[in-house]
Amino acid sequence: MLICGAAIVFGATVAIGLQVLPGPHTETDFLVVGSAATLLSLGVVFGVLIGTWVRSPELFFKRRQAPTSEEQEKTDAENLK
């Protein structure tokens, strides 16, 4: 399903890109359109993966556990020395 979606986005981007660029098309035009289509397709793939597969609320960072009162007192005593 994910690959089909990326393929559809790729095909649509190529078709639109070739219609927007004036003809006759050179090899450089095809390179630019293909690169743009690849960029958008990969963006769709990674966007869907991050949005669905990784459902963790702590996606980009992990929360630290609060130190216990004993650990806090120990670090406070060390800081006073």
Secondary structure, DSSP 8 states (H G I E B T S, - for coil): -HHHHHHHHHHHHHHHHHHHS-SS--HHHHHHHHHHHHHHHHHHHHHHIIIII---S-SS--------HHHHHHHHHHHH-
